[in-house]
Amino acid sequence: MLGPFAIAVIALLSANFIDMMYLGRLTSDSVANLGVIATAAIAVAGPLTFLGNSANIGLGAGTMSAISRAIGENDREKAKRRAAAAIIFGLLVMSALVTIMVLAIPYILPLLDDDQQVLEYAYLYLMISLPGLVIISVASMCNNILRADGEAILPSSIMIMGAMVNIILDPFLIFGWGPFPKMEIQGAAIATLIGNIVAAAYGFWVVFYKRKAIDFGQITVQSFKRAAKIIGSVGIPAALTNIVVPVGTVIAVAIVGNKLTTTELSAFGYSRQAEMISVGLIYALSACIGAVTGQNGGAGKTERVREAFKQSYLICFVWCGFMAVVLAVFAKPIANLMNPDADVVRALLDYFYIVPVTVFAYGFVFLSAAGLNALGRPQYGLVYTIIRSLVLYTLFIYIGVTVRGGLIGAFWGMAAANLISGFIAFSWTMKCVPMTAVKS
């Protein structure tokens, strides 16, 4: 499963990378340093969009858990009912969450930075990207419905299609190529929105017509409530687990945005993109491990579950070690590709020599959470993620910025949080957590 998903995740991460690359090259006669301001705005807005999208990922984990366990129990009709309920449930939950977020944004943004231009651009981006999260929920649920049955190519194609549409539209909408007006940061948001609409429509066609993996005809109010309860029993805690990460990032952005310069805030945003590059394969792996642990756990094959964790940790360690070397060797060319501003590049370079060598440990955290979610044991992943992202990450970044001074202190804080939390997740999962699936 990992090969096709790795390609799909790389496509998604490339879309985000290209967004930042194009925005960093914006110029204007009326706005000085527009590229720095636009990328700083993404550094502010990005974690908030990721917060909403993390709820989609969590609900998708609940979907995959419920369906993979039903397949492991050899009940295909139950799996189809749960798949249909998952799409409806995702739309309802995300509509409510996005409404709350849109209403709260004017009160949250001023807490994250004191530069009014940055906040204005962040607001413009969020007012387009946040409502799009409701549409993404359809693509996310369809993706997980297919992955729960061990499929790889079709769910990957959903992700790739949306990312490619985004990448193709980016320069036309950001810079105003051809017949399109120059929409700058709003153009980046619209390109992403259109890509998500295409992915959702294609994903629904695949699960409904091509695979016939969902059955709305058998749903009653009572069956929907039962399915929603089962999906939510994993999906809601998993969503909370995933939301913890961007909440921690939002707090980190507030620390950097209020204590450091706009240039350093922009560089901090780019450091998150660099982290995505180094863990791209591991994100793909986390999307695969649940199908293996869920099906084998549902069938009572606990040794296969344990072996899935061991092999995933090994892949994580090897890949992240390789990427740490690559990022260190090519640090300056990568930083210059991300942004042409010399001050941003100087602030960003320290990241490449400090954080990537510890990213494998962060990978242990979300691999553990993904594998345990599918077993119906989401509470472990929630605890691991809170320890890493809300406690250690925010605390050490604050200490680093305050005591060490500057953005380099934040990078040392990130590295320390990764190592400690990764050791906790690895040790507790392998030594203490039951490898059996909760009966669904």
C-alpha positions as CSV (number, residue, x, y, z in Angstrom):
1,M,0.0,0.0,0.0
2,L,2.9,2.4,0.8
3,G,4.1,3.0,-2.8
4,P,1.0,4.6,-4.2
5,F,0.2,6.5,-1.0
6,A,3.8,7.9,-0.9
7,I,3.2,9.3,-4.4
8,A,-0.2,10.7,-3.4
9,V,1.2,12.4,-0.2
10,I,4.2,13.8,-2.2
11,A,1.7,15.3,-4.6
12,L,-0.3,16.9,-1.8
13,L,2.8,18.3,-0.1
14,S,4.1,19.6,-3.4
15,A,0.9,21.6,-3.7
16,N,1.5,23.3,-0.4
17,F,5.2,23.8,-1.2
18,I,4.4,25.4,-4.5
19,D,1.8,27.6,-2.9
20,M,4.5,29.0,-0.6
21,M,7.1,29.2,-3.3
22,Y,4.8,31.3,-5.6
23,L,3.6,33.5,-2.8
24,G,7.2,34.2,-1.7
25,R,7.8,35.6,-5.1
26,L,4.9,38.1,-5.1
27,T,5.8,41.8,-5.6
28,S,3.8,45.0,-5.6
29,D,4.5,48.7,-6.0
30,S,2.0,49.5,-3.2
31,V,3.1,46.8,-0.6
32,A,6.7,46.5,0.4
33,N,8.0,43.0,0.9
34,L,4.7,41.5,-0.3
35,G,6.3,38.0,-0.6
36,V,7.4,38.0,3.0
37,I,4.1,39.3,4.2
38,A,2.1,36.8,2.2
39,T,4.2,33.8,3.4
40,A,4.0,35.1,7.0
41,A,0.2,35.2,6.6
42,I,0.3,31.5,5.5
43,A,2.4,30.8,8.5
44,V,-0.5,32.3,10.6
45,A,-3.4,30.9,8.6
46,G,-2.0,27.5,7.7
47,P,-2.2,25.9,11.2
48,L,-5.9,27.1,11.5
49,T,-6.8,25.4,8.2
50,F,-4.8,22.4,9.2
51,L,-6.7,22.3,12.5
52,G,-10.0,21.9,10.5
53,N,-8.5,19.5,8.1
54,S,-7.1,17.4,11.0
55,A,-10.7,16.8,12.1
56,N,-11.3,15.4,8.6
57,I,-8.3,13.1,9.1
58,G,-9.5,12.0,12.5
59,L,-13.0,11.2,11.2
60,G,-11.4,9.3,8.3
61,A,-9.5,7.2,10.9
62,G,-12.8,6.4,12.6
63,T,-14.2,5.5,9.2
64,M,-11.3,3.2,8.3
65,S,-11.4,1.6,11.8
66,A,-15.1,0.8,11.7
67,I,-15.0,-0.5,8.1
68,S,-11.8,-2.5,8.4
69,R,-13.0,-4.2,11.5
70,A,-16.3,-5.1,9.8
71,I,-14.3,-6.6,6.9
72,G,-12.1,-8.4,9.3
73,E,-15.3,-9.9,10.8
74,N,-16.3,-10.9,7.2
75,D,-19.5,-8.7,7.2
76,R,-19.5,-6.8,3.9
77,E,-23.0,-5.4,4.2
78,K,-22.2,-3.9,7.6
79,A,-19.1,-2.3,6.0
80,K,-21.2,-0.7,3.2
81,R,-23.8,0.7,5.7
82,R,-21.0,2.2,7.8
83,A,-19.4,3.7,4.7
84,A,-22.5,5.5,3.7
85,A,-23.1,6.7,7.3
86,A,-19.5,7.9,7.4
87,I,-20.0,10.3,4.5
88,I,-23.1,11.8,6.0
89,F,-21.5,12.0,9.5
90,G,-18.4,13.7,8.1
91,L,-20.5,16.4,6.3
92,L,-22.5,17.1,9.5
93,V,-19.5,17.3,11.8
94,M,-17.4,19.4,9.5
95,S,-20.3,21.8,8.7
96,A,-20.7,22.5,12.4
97,L,-16.9,22.8,13.0
98,V,-16.3,25.2,10.1
99,T,-19.2,27.4,11.1
100,I,-17.7,27.8,14.6
101,M,-14.2,28.4,13.2
102,V,-15.4,31.1,10.7
103,L,-17.2,32.9,13.6
104,A,-14.1,32.7,15.8
105,I,-11.4,33.7,13.3
106,P,-11.7,37.5,13.9
107,Y,-11.1,36.9,17.6
108,I,-8.3,34.4,17.2
109,L,-6.1,36.1,14.5
110,P,-5.1,39.1,16.6
111,L,-3.6,36.8,19.2
112,L,-1.2,35.3,16.7
113,D,0.7,38.3,15.3
114,D,0.8,42.1,15.8
115,D,1.4,43.0,12.1
116,Q,-1.9,44.2,10.6
117,Q,-0.9,43.5,7.0
118,V,-0.1,39.9,7.8
119,L,-3.4,39.5,9.7
120,E,-5.4,41.0,6.8
121,Y,-3.9,38.6,4.3
122,A,-4.4,35.6,6.6
123,Y,-8.1,36.6,7.0
124,L,-8.5,36.7,3.2
125,Y,-7.0,33.3,2.9
126,L,-9.1,31.7,5.6
127,M,-12.4,33.0,4.4
128,I,-12.0,30.8,1.3
129,S,-10.0,27.9,2.6
130,L,-12.1,27.1,5.8
131,P,-15.5,26.6,4.0
132,G,-13.7,24.3,1.6
133,L,-13.0,21.9,4.5
134,V,-16.6,20.7,4.3
135,I,-16.0,19.6,0.7
136,I,-12.7,17.9,1.7
137,S,-14.7,15.7,4.1
138,V,-16.3,13.9,1.2
139,A,-12.9,13.2,-0.4
140,S,-11.4,12.1,2.9
141,M,-14.2,9.7,3.8
142,C,-14.1,8.2,0.3
143,N,-10.4,7.8,0.6
144,N,-10.7,5.9,3.9
145,I,-13.5,3.7,2.7
146,L,-11.3,2.4,0.0
147,R,-8.2,2.1,2.2
148,A,-10.1,0.1,4.8
149,D,-10.3,-2.7,2.3
150,G,-6.6,-2.6,1.5
151,E,-6.9,-0.6,-1.7
152,A,-4.0,1.7,-2.6
153,I,-4.1,3.0,-6.2
154,L,-7.7,4.4,-6.3
155,P,-7.6,6.3,-3.0
156,S,-4.2,7.6,-4.0
157,S,-5.6,8.8,-7.3
158,I,-8.2,10.9,-5.4
159,M,-5.4,12.7,-3.6
160,I,-3.3,13.1,-6.7
161,M,-6.1,14.5,-8.8
162,G,-6.9,17.2,-6.3
163,A,-3.3,18.1,-5.8
164,M,-2.6,18.3,-9.6
165,V,-5.5,20.6,-10.2
166,N,-4.3,22.9,-7.4
167,I,-0.7,23.0,-8.7
168,I,-1.8,23.7,-12.3
169,L,-4.2,26.6,-11.2
170,D,-1.8,28.2,-8.8
171,P,0.3,30.5,-11.0
172,F,-2.8,31.5,-13.1
173,L,-4.7,32.6,-10.0
174,I,-1.9,33.9,-7.9
175,F,-0.1,36.0,-10.6
176,G,-3.0,36.6,-12.9
177,W,-1.7,34.7,-15.9
178,G,-3.8,34.6,-19.1
179,P,-7.4,35.8,-18.7
180,F,-7.3,35.5,-14.9
181,P,-7.0,38.5,-12.5
182,K,-4.1,38.7,-10.1
183,M,-5.6,37.4,-6.8
184,E,-2.4,36.8,-4.8
185,I,-3.1,34.9,-1.6
186,Q,-6.8,34.5,-2.4
187,G,-5.8,32.9,-5.7
188,A,-3.8,30.3,-3.8
189,A,-6.9,29.6,-1.6
190,I,-9.2,29.3,-4.6
191,A,-6.9,27.0,-6.5
192,T,-6.9,24.7,-3.4
193,L,-10.7,24.9,-3.2
194,I,-11.2,23.9,-6.8
195,G,-8.7,21.0,-6.4
196,N,-10.7,19.8,-3.4
197,I,-14.0,20.0,-5.3
198,V,-12.6,17.9,-8.1
199,A,-11.1,15.3,-5.6
200,A,-14.5,15.0,-3.7
201,A,-16.5,14.5,-6.9
202,Y,-14.1,11.9,-8.3
203,G,-13.9,10.1,-4.9
204,F,-17.6,9.8,-4.6
205,W,-17.9,8.5,-8.1
206,V,-15.3,5.8,-7.3
207,V,-16.9,4.5,-4.1
208,F,-20.5,4.8,-5.3
209,Y,-20.4,3.7,-8.9
210,K,-17.0,1.9,-9.5
211,R,-16.6,0.0,-6.3
212,K,-20.2,0.0,-5.0
213,A,-18.6,0.2,-1.5
214,I,-21.4,2.3,0.0
215,D,-25.1,1.6,0.4
216,F,-27.4,4.5,1.3
217,G,-30.5,2.4,0.6
218,Q,-30.1,0.4,3.8
219,I,-29.7,3.4,6.1
220,T,-32.4,4.1,8.6
221,V,-32.3,6.7,11.5
222,Q,-31.5,3.9,13.9
223,S,-28.8,2.3,11.7
224,F,-27.2,5.7,11.1
225,K,-27.1,6.4,14.9
226,R,-25.4,3.0,15.5
227,A,-22.9,3.5,12.7
228,A,-22.2,7.1,13.7
229,K,-21.6,5.9,17.3
230,I,-19.1,3.3,16.2
231,I,-17.4,5.7,13.8
232,G,-17.4,8.5,16.3
233,S,-16.0,6.3,19.1
234,V,-12.8,6.3,17.2
235,G,-13.3,9.2,14.9
236,I,-14.0,11.9,17.5
237,P,-11.0,11.0,19.8
238,A,-8.8,10.6,16.6
239,A,-10.0,14.0,15.4
240,L,-9.2,15.5,18.8
241,T,-5.8,13.8,18.6
242,N,-5.1,15.3,15.1
243,I,-6.4,18.7,16.2
244,V,-4.0,18.8,19.0
245,V,-1.1,19.1,16.5
246,P,-2.3,22.3,14.8
247,V,-3.4,23.7,18.2
248,G,0.2,23.3,19.3
249,T,1.4,24.9,16.1
250,V,-1.0,27.8,16.6
251,I,0.4,28.4,20.0
252,A,4.0,28.2,18.6
253,V,3.0,30.7,15.8
254,A,1.7,33.0,18.5
255,I,5.0,32.8,20.4
256,V,7.1,33.4,17.3
257,G,4.7,36.0,15.9
258,N,4.6,38.1,19.1
259,K,8.2,37.7,20.1
260,L,10.1,37.7,16.8
261,T,10.0,39.6,13.5
262,T,7.8,39.1,10.4
263,T,10.8,37.7,8.6
264,E,11.3,35.1,11.3
265,L,7.6,34.3,11.3
266,S,7.8,33.7,7.5
267,A,10.9,31.5,8.0
268,F,9.0,29.5,10.7
269,G,6.2,28.9,8.2
270,Y,8.8,27.6,5.7
271,S,10.3,25.3,8.4
272,R,6.9,23.6,8.6
273,Q,7.0,23.0,4.9
274,A,10.5,21.5,5.2
275,E,9.2,19.2,7.9
276,M,6.5,18.0,5.6
277,I,9.1,17.2,3.0
278,S,11.0,15.0,5.4
279,V,8.0,13.1,6.8
280,G,6.0,12.8,3.5
281,L,6.6,9.1,3.3
282,I,5.8,8.6,6.9
283,Y,2.5,10.4,6.5
284,A,1.7,7.9,3.7
285,L,2.8,5.0,6.0
286,S,0.4,6.3,8.7
287,A,-2.4,6.1,6.2
288,C,-1.5,2.4,5.5
289,I,-0.8,1.0,8.9
290,G,-4.5,1.3,10.1
291,A,-5.8,-1.1,7.4
292,V,-3.3,-3.8,8.5
293,T,-3.7,-3.4,12.2
294,G,-7.5,-3.0,12.0
295,Q,-8.1,-6.1,9.8
296,N,-5.7,-8.3,11.7
297,G,-6.8,-7.0,15.0
298,G,-10.4,-7.7,14.0
299,A,-9.4,-11.2,13.0
300,G,-7.6,-11.8,16.3
301,K,-4.1,-12.0,14.7
302,T,-2.2,-10.0,17.3
303,E,1.3,-11.0,16.2
304,R,0.7,-9.6,12.8
305,V,-0.5,-6.4,14.4
306,R,2.7,-6.2,16.5
307,E,4.8,-6.9,13.4
308,A,3.1,-4.1,11.5
309,F,4.2,-1.6,14.2
310,K,7.8,-2.9,14.2
311,Q,8.2,-2.7,10.5
312,S,6.6,0.7,10.4
313,Y,9.0,2.1,13.0
314,L,11.9,0.7,11.1
315,I,10.8,2.3,7.9
316,C,10.3,5.6,9.7
317,F,13.8,5.5,11.3
318,V,15.5,4.7,8.0
319,W,13.6,7.2,5.8
320,C,13.9,10.1,8.2
321,G,17.6,9.5,8.7
322,F,18.1,9.5,5.0
323,M,16.0,12.7,4.6
324,A,18.0,14.4,7.5
325,V,21.2,13.9,5.5
326,V,19.6,15.2,2.2
327,L,18.2,18.3,3.9
328,A,21.5,19.1,5.6
329,V,23.5,18.7,2.5
330,F,21.2,20.7,0.3
331,A,20.0,23.1,2.9
332,K,20.9,26.4,1.1
333,P,19.6,25.4,-2.3
334,I,16.3,24.2,-0.8
335,A,15.9,27.4,1.3
336,N,16.6,29.6,-1.8
337,L,14.1,27.7,-3.8
338,M,11.5,28.2,-1.1
339,N,12.0,32.0,-0.9
340,P,14.4,34.4,-2.7
341,D,14.5,36.8,0.3
342,A,18.0,36.6,1.8
343,D,16.9,37.4,5.4
344,V,14.2,34.7,5.3
345,V,16.8,32.2,4.0
346,R,19.3,33.1,6.8
347,A,16.6,32.6,9.4
348,L,15.5,29.3,7.9
349,L,18.9,27.6,7.5
350,D,19.4,26.7,11.1
351,Y,16.3,24.5,10.9
352,F,17.9,22.1,8.4
353,Y,20.8,21.3,10.8
354,I,18.9,20.9,14.0
355,V,15.4,19.5,13.6
356,P,15.4,16.8,10.7
357,V,17.6,14.4,12.6
358,T,14.9,14.2,15.3
359,V,11.9,13.9,13.0
360,F,11.9,10.0,13.1
361,A,10.8,10.3,16.7
362,Y,7.9,12.5,15.8
363,G,7.0,9.9,13.2
364,F,6.8,7.3,16.0
365,V,4.1,9.4,17.6
366,F,1.7,9.6,14.7
367,L,2.4,6.1,13.5
368,S,1.5,4.7,16.9
369,A,-1.7,6.8,17.0
370,A,-2.7,5.7,13.5
371,G,-2.2,2.0,14.1
372,L,-4.0,2.1,17.5
373,N,-6.9,4.1,16.1
374,A,-7.7,1.3,13.8
375,L,-7.7,-1.1,16.7
376,G,-10.4,1.0,18.4
377,R,-7.9,2.3,20.9
378,P,-7.7,6.0,20.1
379,Q,-7.1,7.2,23.7
380,Y,-3.4,6.2,23.4
381,G,-2.7,8.3,20.4
382,L,-4.5,11.2,22.0
383,V,-2.3,11.1,25.0
384,Y,0.9,10.7,23.0
385,T,-0.1,13.7,20.8
386,I,-1.0,15.9,23.7
387,I,2.4,15.2,25.4
388,R,4.2,16.0,22.2
389,S,2.3,18.9,20.7
390,L,0.6,20.7,23.6
391,V,3.0,20.1,26.4
392,L,6.6,19.6,25.1
393,Y,6.4,21.4,21.7
394,T,4.9,24.6,23.0
395,L,6.8,24.6,26.2
396,F,10.2,24.0,24.7
397,I,9.6,26.5,21.8
398,Y,8.7,29.2,24.4
399,I,11.8,28.3,26.5
400,G,14.0,28.3,23.3
401,V,12.7,31.6,22.0
402,T,12.9,33.3,25.5
403,V,16.2,31.8,26.8
404,R,18.2,31.0,23.7
405,G,16.8,33.9,21.7
406,G,15.7,34.1,18.1
407,L,14.3,31.5,15.8
408,I,17.1,29.1,16.5
409,G,15.8,28.6,20.0
410,A,12.5,27.5,18.6
411,F,14.2,25.0,16.4
412,W,16.1,23.5,19.4
413,G,12.7,23.3,21.3
414,M,11.1,21.4,18.4
415,A,14.0,18.9,18.3
416,A,13.8,18.2,22.0
417,A,10.0,17.7,21.9
418,N,10.3,15.2,19.0
419,L,12.9,13.0,20.8
420,I,11.2,12.8,24.2
421,S,7.7,12.2,22.8
422,G,8.9,9.7,20.3
423,F,10.6,7.6,23.0
424,I,7.4,7.7,25.1
425,A,5.2,6.6,22.1
426,F,7.5,3.8,21.0
427,S,8.1,2.3,24.5
428,W,4.5,2.4,25.7
429,T,3.0,1.0,22.4
430,M,5.4,-1.9,22.2
431,K,5.4,-2.8,25.9
432,C,2.0,-1.8,27.4
433,V,-0.7,-1.5,24.8
434,P,-2.9,-4.5,23.9
435,M,-2.6,-5.6,20.3
436,T,-6.2,-6.8,20.1
437,A,-9.0,-4.9,18.4
438,V,-11.9,-3.6,20.4
439,K,-15.1,-5.5,19.2
440,S,-17.1,-3.4,16.8
